[in-house]
Amino acid sequence: MIRTFLIAFIPLFVTIDPFGLLPIYISITQQMSKPQRQKTCFQAVFTAAIITLLFMFLGQEIFNCIHITEADFRIAGGLILLILAMLDLLIPGKPAVHEDEMVGMVPLAMPLIAGPGTLTTVLVLAGNPAIGYAWTALALAANFALLLAVMLLSGSIARVLGMNTLRAFSKLVMVLLAAIAVNFIRVGIMQALGK
């Protein structure tokens, strides 16, 4: 039971990357008042949760309409995750993010929180018979609760750990994400070949 939860929780934790998002969240909300920061935080997490849950339940129907199999999506999603991980490891900050242009919940919720990595992971986990929708939703809720707590405590966490430590931790998480991406691609190829 705990093992099943962790199997769903860990890949989502890696793709959502709350501590990796923290430096960006701090930088884009530093000019806001405390109530504004809290409002932005709640809006971002709530919006990301809605997007992710909708995709978890409707994603397979979309695939059926355009004749995409789970193996196809697993391979494509694995490639996207691998590219995102490599970009993050090689380029300072989050890839394709202009921090000075980011305002409100739209860029923070999508694509930073509910980005291609998170959506891919959710759909693959929910489609796994050993995990299913219930465990995926529970792991997702736990990750969003953790993300919300991290954002609300962002000032204290940054003071205790320091921004450089947060960035280093984010890079470590990206190495794990690359490994998960390779696993997605390998399993997808095996599914496609019928092995």
C-alpha positions as a Markdown table, in Angstrom:
| # | Residue | x | y | z |
|---|---|---|---|---|
| 1 | Met | 0.0 | 0.0 | 0.0 |
| 2 | Ile | 2.7 | 2.5 | 1.0 |
| 3 | Arg | 4.9 | 1.1 | -1.8 |
| 4 | Thr | 2.1 | 1.8 | -4.4 |
| 5 | Phe | 1.7 | 5.3 | -3.1 |
| 6 | Leu | 5.5 | 6.0 | -3.3 |
| 7 | Ile | 5.6 | 4.5 | -6.8 |
| 8 | Ala | 3.1 | 7.2 | -7.8 |
| 9 | Phe | 4.3 | 10.0 | -5.5 |
| 10 | Ile | 8.0 | 10.0 | -6.4 |
| 11 | Pro | 7.8 | 10.5 | -10.2 |
| 12 | Leu | 5.2 | 13.3 | -9.7 |
| 13 | Phe | 7.5 | 14.9 | -7.1 |
| 14 | Val | 10.4 | 14.8 | -9.5 |
| 15 | Thr | 8.3 | 16.3 | -12.4 |
| 16 | Ile | 6.6 | 19.0 | -10.3 |
| 17 | Asp | 9.9 | 19.8 | -8.6 |
| 18 | Pro | 8.6 | 22.1 | -5.9 |
| 19 | Phe | 12.1 | 23.1 | -4.7 |
| 20 | Gly | 13.3 | 23.7 | -8.2 |
| 21 | Leu | 10.3 | 26.1 | -8.7 |
| 22 | Leu | 11.0 | 27.9 | -5.5 |
| 23 | Pro | 13.8 | 30.3 | -6.8 |
| 24 | Ile | 11.5 | 31.2 | -9.8 |
| 25 | Tyr | 8.5 | 31.7 | -7.5 |
| 26 | Ile | 10.5 | 33.9 | -5.2 |
| 27 | Ser | 11.9 | 36.0 | -8.0 |
| 28 | Ile | 8.5 | 36.7 | -9.7 |
| 29 | Thr | 6.7 | 37.5 | -6.4 |
| 30 | Gln | 9.3 | 39.6 | -4.6 |
| 31 | Gln | 7.6 | 42.8 | -5.6 |
| 32 | Met | 4.2 | 41.6 | -4.4 |
| 33 | Ser | 2.8 | 42.2 | -0.9 |
| 34 | Lys | 2.3 | 39.1 | 1.3 |
| 35 | Pro | -1.4 | 38.8 | 0.6 |
| 36 | Gln | -0.7 | 39.1 | -3.2 |
| 37 | Arg | 1.9 | 36.4 | -2.9 |
| 38 | Gln | -0.4 | 34.1 | -1.1 |
| 39 | Lys | -3.2 | 34.7 | -3.6 |
| 40 | Thr | -0.9 | 34.0 | -6.5 |
| 41 | Cys | 0.3 | 30.8 | -4.8 |
| 42 | Phe | -3.2 | 29.4 | -4.2 |
| 43 | Gln | -4.3 | 30.4 | -7.7 |
| 44 | Ala | -1.3 | 28.7 | -9.3 |
| 45 | Val | -1.6 | 25.4 | -7.4 |
| 46 | Phe | -5.5 | 25.3 | -7.8 |
| 47 | Thr | -5.3 | 25.9 | -11.5 |
| 48 | Ala | -2.5 | 23.4 | -12.0 |
| 49 | Ala | -4.5 | 20.8 | -10.0 |
| 50 | Ile | -7.6 | 21.3 | -12.2 |
| 51 | Ile | -5.6 | 21.1 | -15.4 |
| 52 | Thr | -3.8 | 17.9 | -14.3 |
| 53 | Leu | -6.9 | 16.1 | -13.1 |
| 54 | Leu | -8.8 | 16.9 | -16.3 |
| 55 | Phe | -6.0 | 15.6 | -18.3 |
| 56 | Met | -5.7 | 12.5 | -16.2 |
| 57 | Phe | -9.4 | 11.6 | -16.8 |
| 58 | Leu | -9.8 | 12.9 | -20.4 |
| 59 | Gly | -6.4 | 12.3 | -21.8 |
| 60 | Gln | -7.1 | 8.7 | -22.8 |
| 61 | Glu | -10.4 | 9.7 | -24.6 |
| 62 | Ile | -8.4 | 12.3 | -26.5 |
| 63 | Phe | -5.9 | 9.6 | -27.5 |
| 64 | Asn | -8.7 | 7.3 | -28.7 |
| 65 | Cys | -10.1 | 10.1 | -30.9 |
| 66 | Ile | -6.7 | 10.6 | -32.6 |
| 67 | His | -5.7 | 7.0 | -32.5 |
| 68 | Ile | -2.7 | 7.3 | -30.2 |
| 69 | Thr | -1.7 | 4.3 | -28.0 |
| 70 | Glu | -0.3 | 4.5 | -24.5 |
| 71 | Ala | 3.0 | 3.2 | -25.8 |
| 72 | Asp | 3.1 | 6.1 | -28.3 |
| 73 | Phe | 2.4 | 8.6 | -25.6 |
| 74 | Arg | 4.9 | 7.0 | -23.2 |
| 75 | Ile | 7.7 | 7.2 | -25.8 |
| 76 | Ala | 6.8 | 10.8 | -26.8 |
| 77 | Gly | 6.4 | 11.8 | -23.1 |
| 78 | Gly | 9.7 | 10.2 | -22.2 |
| 79 | Leu | 11.4 | 12.1 | -25.0 |
| 80 | Ile | 9.9 | 15.4 | -23.8 |
| 81 | Leu | 10.9 | 14.7 | -20.2 |
| 82 | Leu | 14.4 | 13.8 | -21.3 |
| 83 | Ile | 14.7 | 17.0 | -23.3 |
| 84 | Leu | 13.4 | 19.1 | -20.4 |
| 85 | Ala | 15.8 | 17.5 | -18.0 |
| 86 | Met | 18.7 | 18.1 | -20.3 |
| 87 | Leu | 17.8 | 21.7 | -20.9 |
| 88 | Asp | 17.4 | 22.3 | -17.2 |
| 89 | Leu | 20.8 | 20.7 | -16.5 |
| 90 | Leu | 22.6 | 22.6 | -19.2 |
| 91 | Ile | 20.9 | 26.0 | -19.1 |
| 92 | Pro | 20.7 | 28.2 | -15.9 |
| 93 | Gly | 17.1 | 28.5 | -14.5 |
| 94 | Lys | 14.1 | 26.9 | -16.0 |
| 95 | Pro | 14.2 | 26.5 | -19.8 |
| 96 | Ala | 12.2 | 28.8 | -22.0 |
| 97 | Val | 11.1 | 30.9 | -19.0 |
| 98 | His | 11.5 | 34.7 | -18.9 |
| 99 | Glu | 11.2 | 35.4 | -15.3 |
| 100 | Asp | 10.7 | 39.1 | -15.7 |
| 101 | Glu | 7.6 | 38.4 | -18.0 |
| 102 | Met | 5.9 | 36.0 | -15.6 |
| 103 | Val | 2.9 | 37.3 | -13.7 |
| 104 | Gly | -0.1 | 35.7 | -12.2 |
| 105 | Met | -1.2 | 32.1 | -12.2 |
| 106 | Val | -1.1 | 31.4 | -16.0 |
| 107 | Pro | 2.6 | 31.0 | -16.5 |
| 108 | Leu | 3.2 | 29.6 | -13.0 |
| 109 | Ala | 0.4 | 27.0 | -13.1 |
| 110 | Met | 0.9 | 26.2 | -16.8 |
| 111 | Pro | 3.4 | 25.4 | -18.0 |
| 112 | Leu | 5.7 | 25.4 | -15.0 |
| 113 | Ile | 3.6 | 23.3 | -12.6 |
| 114 | Ala | 1.2 | 21.4 | -14.9 |
| 115 | Gly | 3.7 | 21.2 | -17.8 |
| 116 | Pro | 4.3 | 18.4 | -20.3 |
| 117 | Gly | 6.3 | 16.5 | -17.7 |
| 118 | Thr | 3.6 | 16.4 | -15.1 |
| 119 | Leu | 0.8 | 15.7 | -17.6 |
| 120 | Thr | 2.8 | 12.8 | -19.2 |
| 121 | Thr | 3.6 | 11.3 | -15.8 |
| 122 | Val | 0.0 | 11.6 | -14.6 |
| 123 | Leu | -1.4 | 9.8 | -17.6 |
| 124 | Val | 1.2 | 7.1 | -17.6 |
| 125 | Leu | 0.7 | 6.4 | -13.9 |
| 126 | Ala | -3.1 | 6.4 | -14.1 |
| 127 | Gly | -2.9 | 4.0 | -17.1 |
| 128 | Asn | -0.8 | 1.6 | -15.1 |
| 129 | Pro | -3.1 | -1.2 | -13.7 |
| 130 | Ala | -0.8 | -1.6 | -10.6 |
| 131 | Ile | -1.4 | 2.1 | -9.7 |
| 132 | Gly | -4.6 | 3.3 | -11.3 |
| 133 | Tyr | -6.5 | 6.6 | -11.0 |
| 134 | Ala | -7.1 | 6.5 | -7.2 |
| 135 | Trp | -3.5 | 6.2 | -6.2 |
| 136 | Thr | -2.4 | 8.7 | -8.9 |
| 137 | Ala | -4.9 | 11.2 | -7.7 |
| 138 | Leu | -3.8 | 10.7 | -4.1 |
| 139 | Ala | -0.2 | 11.1 | -5.0 |
| 140 | Leu | -1.0 | 14.2 | -7.0 |
| 141 | Ala | -2.9 | 15.7 | -4.1 |
| 142 | Ala | 0.0 | 15.0 | -1.7 |
| 143 | Asn | 2.4 | 16.6 | -4.2 |
| 144 | Phe | 0.3 | 19.7 | -4.7 |
| 145 | Ala | -0.2 | 20.0 | -0.9 |
| 146 | Leu | 3.6 | 19.9 | -0.5 |
| 147 | Leu | 4.1 | 22.4 | -3.3 |
| 148 | Leu | 1.6 | 24.8 | -1.7 |
| 149 | Ala | 3.4 | 24.5 | 1.7 |
| 150 | Val | 6.8 | 25.1 | 0.0 |
| 151 | Met | 5.5 | 28.2 | -1.7 |
| 152 | Leu | 3.8 | 29.6 | 1.4 |
| 153 | Leu | 7.0 | 29.0 | 3.4 |
| 154 | Ser | 9.3 | 30.2 | 0.5 |
| 155 | Gly | 10.9 | 33.1 | 2.4 |
| 156 | Ser | 11.8 | 30.9 | 5.4 |
| 157 | Ile | 13.1 | 28.0 | 3.2 |
| 158 | Ala | 15.2 | 30.3 | 1.1 |
| 159 | Arg | 16.8 | 31.9 | 4.2 |
| 160 | Val | 17.6 | 28.6 | 5.8 |
| 161 | Leu | 18.8 | 26.7 | 2.8 |
| 162 | Gly | 20.0 | 29.5 | 0.5 |
| 163 | Met | 19.2 | 30.0 | -3.1 |
| 164 | Asn | 22.4 | 28.1 | -4.3 |
| 165 | Thr | 21.4 | 25.0 | -2.3 |
| 166 | Leu | 17.9 | 25.1 | -3.8 |
| 167 | Arg | 19.3 | 25.4 | -7.3 |
| 168 | Ala | 21.7 | 22.4 | -6.6 |
| 169 | Phe | 18.8 | 20.3 | -5.4 |
| 170 | Ser | 16.9 | 21.2 | -8.5 |
| 171 | Lys | 19.7 | 19.9 | -10.7 |
| 172 | Leu | 19.8 | 16.6 | -8.7 |
| 173 | Val | 16.1 | 16.2 | -9.3 |
| 174 | Met | 16.6 | 16.8 | -13.0 |
| 175 | Val | 19.0 | 13.9 | -13.1 |
| 176 | Leu | 16.3 | 11.7 | -11.6 |
| 177 | Leu | 13.8 | 13.1 | -14.1 |
| 178 | Ala | 16.2 | 12.0 | -17.0 |
| 179 | Ala | 16.3 | 8.5 | -15.5 |
| 180 | Ile | 12.5 | 8.3 | -15.3 |
| 181 | Ala | 12.3 | 9.6 | -18.9 |
| 182 | Val | 14.6 | 6.8 | -20.1 |
| 183 | Asn | 12.4 | 4.3 | -18.3 |
| 184 | Phe | 9.3 | 5.7 | -20.0 |
| 185 | Ile | 11.0 | 5.4 | -23.4 |
| 186 | Arg | 12.3 | 1.8 | -22.7 |
| 187 | Val | 8.9 | 0.6 | -21.5 |
| 188 | Gly | 7.1 | 2.3 | -24.3 |
| 189 | Ile | 9.3 | 0.7 | -27.0 |
| 190 | Met | 8.8 | -2.7 | -25.3 |
| 191 | Gln | 5.0 | -2.2 | -25.3 |
| 192 | Ala | 5.0 | -1.1 | -29.0 |
| 193 | Leu | 7.0 | -4.2 | -29.9 |
| 194 | Gly | 4.6 | -6.4 | -27.9 |
| 195 | Lys | 7.3 | -7.7 | -25.5 |
